[in-house]
Amino acid sequence: MKKVIEDVVDPEVIWKEIDNDRLFFASELKFDGGFTLSPLIGKDTTLETWKTMWMPKLYEQLTRIRNGLVHARERRENRVILPTPRNNKRISRYEPVIARIAQQIAIASRE
């Protein structure tokens, strides 16, 4: 999946979603359950900087979120993302980014 994203996703399109919620993505996130996520970008990150660092950083962050959710169900990890309203709101801020990635993959698969 990482290679597919790298090959077909335009970091500039993703940047528009990140930049639209810059303060959120530039902050450390602490989830109910003890899971912590470091900032995706710095407060002064530009489009040009993003283009050089977006992969694998974005992919790794999305993978960590997924693992935090899954391990909460399995109880294998003590730092997880619990199913709370507060955590749901935080995760929902990633939905526009994930939607743009999915759209670009869908479009590329039709070509």
C-alpha positions as CSV (number, residue, x, y, z in Angstrom):
1,M,0.0,0.0,0.0
2,K,2.9,2.3,0.8
3,K,4.3,2.0,-2.7
4,V,0.8,2.6,-4.3
5,I,0.4,5.8,-2.3
6,E,3.9,6.9,-3.1
7,D,3.3,6.3,-6.8
8,V,-0.1,7.8,-7.4
9,V,-0.9,10.3,-4.7
10,D,0.0,13.9,-5.3
11,P,1.5,15.4,-2.1
12,E,0.2,18.8,-3.2
13,V,-3.4,17.7,-3.0
14,I,-2.8,16.2,0.4
15,W,-1.1,19.3,1.5
16,K,-4.2,21.4,0.9
17,E,-6.0,19.2,3.5
18,I,-3.1,19.4,6.0
19,D,-2.7,23.1,5.6
20,N,-6.4,23.6,6.1
21,D,-6.0,22.2,9.6
22,R,-2.4,23.2,10.2
23,L,-2.6,23.8,14.0
24,F,-4.1,20.3,14.5
25,F,-1.5,18.5,12.4
26,A,1.4,20.6,14.0
27,S,0.4,19.5,17.5
28,E,1.1,16.4,19.5
29,L,-2.0,14.3,20.0
30,K,-2.7,12.5,23.2
31,F,-5.6,10.0,23.0
32,D,-7.7,8.5,25.7
33,G,-6.0,5.2,26.3
34,G,-2.5,6.5,26.5
35,F,-1.6,6.5,22.8
36,T,0.4,9.6,21.7
37,L,1.1,10.8,18.2
38,S,3.9,13.2,17.4
39,P,3.1,16.2,15.1
40,L,2.8,15.4,11.4
41,I,4.2,18.8,10.4
42,G,6.0,21.6,12.0
43,K,4.3,25.0,12.5
44,D,6.4,26.5,9.8
45,T,6.2,23.6,7.3
46,T,5.6,24.8,3.7
47,L,4.4,23.0,0.6
48,E,7.9,22.6,-0.6
49,T,9.0,21.1,2.7
50,W,5.9,18.8,2.7
51,K,6.8,17.5,-0.7
52,T,10.2,16.3,0.6
53,M,8.9,14.7,3.8
54,W,5.3,13.6,3.3
55,M,6.3,10.0,2.6
56,P,6.9,7.9,4.7
57,K,5.8,10.2,7.5
58,L,2.1,10.4,6.6
59,Y,2.0,6.7,5.9
60,E,3.7,5.8,9.2
61,Q,1.3,8.1,11.2
62,L,-1.8,6.6,9.6
63,T,-0.4,3.1,10.3
64,R,0.2,4.0,13.9
65,I,-3.3,5.3,14.3
66,R,-4.7,2.0,12.8
67,N,-2.5,0.0,15.1
68,G,-3.6,2.0,18.2
69,L,-7.3,1.3,17.3
70,V,-6.8,-2.4,16.5
71,H,-4.7,-3.1,19.6
72,A,-7.3,-1.5,21.8
73,R,-9.7,-4.3,20.7
74,E,-7.0,-7.0,21.1
75,R,-5.7,-5.6,24.4
76,R,-2.1,-6.4,23.4
77,E,-0.8,-2.9,24.0
78,N,-1.2,-0.6,27.0
79,R,-1.1,2.5,24.9
80,V,-4.1,2.4,22.7
81,I,-6.9,4.6,21.2
82,L,-10.0,3.9,23.1
83,P,-13.4,4.3,21.5
84,T,-14.4,7.6,23.2
85,P,-16.1,10.6,21.7
86,R,-13.0,12.7,22.3
87,N,-10.9,10.2,20.3
88,N,-13.5,10.0,17.6
89,K,-13.3,13.8,17.1
90,R,-9.5,13.6,16.8
91,I,-9.5,10.8,14.3
92,S,-12.2,12.5,12.3
93,R,-9.7,15.3,11.5
94,Y,-7.8,12.7,9.4
95,E,-10.8,11.8,7.3
96,P,-10.3,14.6,4.7
97,V,-6.7,13.4,4.2
98,I,-7.6,9.8,3.9
99,A,-10.5,10.7,1.5
100,R,-8.1,12.5,-0.8
101,I,-5.6,9.6,-0.8
102,A,-8.5,7.2,-1.6
103,Q,-9.8,9.4,-4.4
104,Q,-6.4,9.7,-6.0
105,I,-5.9,5.9,-5.9
106,A,-9.4,5.3,-7.3
107,I,-8.7,7.8,-10.2
108,A,-5.3,6.2,-10.9
109,S,-6.8,2.7,-11.0
110,R,-9.2,3.8,-13.8
111,E,-6.4,5.1,-16.0
